[in-house]
Amino acid sequence: MKLELKDFLNSINDNKKNLIDSDSNVERLYPAFIVNRCLSYFMDTILYSNEMNLHGHICNKMQYDYYLNSVRKRKRFSRWIKNESQDDLELIKFHFSYSDRKAKDALEILGDKGVQSIRDMYGKSVKRPKT
């Protein structure tokens, strides 16, 4: 039985079906950190997530059971917060020989037009030389 993150989140949030009965193979598939992070995006589950972060040493089955029996049934959807475009950041770092921090600042200052003009200077892609 191949379980994914969405299966665990759906069982905790929506259908309340226990996926980890006594099968230790399923327990190993439970991504505790990622589930904690996903549940931390909502006002009604952030305290549960914080509690599990404080007690990260607890086995996966116990963490899953805690969520399964504590979190109220509700459909919860959120978008995963992603980092800025890594390609643009790498381009700025290469062009100006900046560190990550300075490149992020420069990316904010340049805006879309400035980054596009640098992209046009180098063509489609920039391969950073290996050092």
N, C-alpha and C positions, 0 to 999 in steps of 0.2 A: 504494500500500500504506500503510494508516494504522496506525501502531504506537503503542501506549500504554505507560505506565510499567510496567504489569503484564507486558507482553510482554518488555520488556528484563529485568526482574527474574526472570521465569520462565526465560529463556534463560541467565542467569548462574547461577541457583541450581539449576535442576531439569533442563532438557532439553539444555543445552549446545549449542544450535543457534545458529550465528553469524548474526545478523541484519544486521550491517554488513559486507558483503563488500567491495565497491568502489563501492557506490552512495552518492554524496555527499548525496543527498536524505535517506536514512535516517540518515546521520550527524548531520545537522542536527536531527533529531527526538530524539536521545539526550539525556535530562535528567541531565547528569553530577552536578550538585549534589544532586538528589533521590535518585539512586541511591546516592550516597555516604552520604547521611543514612539511607536505608532499611537499608543494610548495616551501619551503625554500631550498630544495636540488638542485634547478636548477638556473643557472646563469640568465636566463631571467625572473624568477618569484620571486627571492629573495627580491627584493625591494618592490614588492607588498605585500609579506608576512610580511616584516618588518613594512610596513605601517599599516597593520591590527593588528599587535602586539602592535603598539603604540595606536591604537584606538580599544582596545578590548572591550570597553563598548558599542559599537554599536551593535544593535540587529542582530541576525543571518541572517535574510533576507537581510539586507543591506550589510553585509559582503559577502554573497553569490552573490548578484547582482554586487558588486564591482569586484569580481573575474570573474564572468561570462562575464562582459562587458569590462574588462581591459586586461585579459590574452589572448594572441594570441592562435589561434587554433594550437595545436601540440600534438603529442603523447609523453607523458613523463612517463618514467618508472624508478623507483629507488628501491633499496633494502633498507629496513628499517634497520637502524643501531641498532644492538643488543648489549647488555652487554655481557661480557665474561661469560663463563660457570659458572653458580651459584653453581653447584655441586662441581666443583673443588675449587672454592673460599671458600665454606663452609668447605670442607675437609681441606684446608690449615689453616683456622681459628680454626678448631677443633684440628688439630694435633699440631700446635705450640702455641695455645691460643693467636692468634693475633687479632688485630682489622681489620676492613675492609681495611683500607689504607695499613697497613703492609702486609696483606694477598695478596693484589694486587701486591705489590712490590715483595714479595716472589714468587708469581706465575710467574712473568716475569723472575726472577733469576733461578728458578728451571727448567723451560722449560717442555716439554712434558715427557721426561724420568724421571725427578724427581717427577713429579706429579703422573706418572704411578707407580713408586715404592712405593709411599705413599698409593696409591689406593690398591696396592697388599697387603700391610701390613694389611689393614682393611677389605679386601674382597670386595664384590660387592658394598655394600652401608654402609654409616655411618649415624647413627641416632644421632643427636646432643642431649645430655641430656638436659632436661628442667631445667632451674634454677629459 
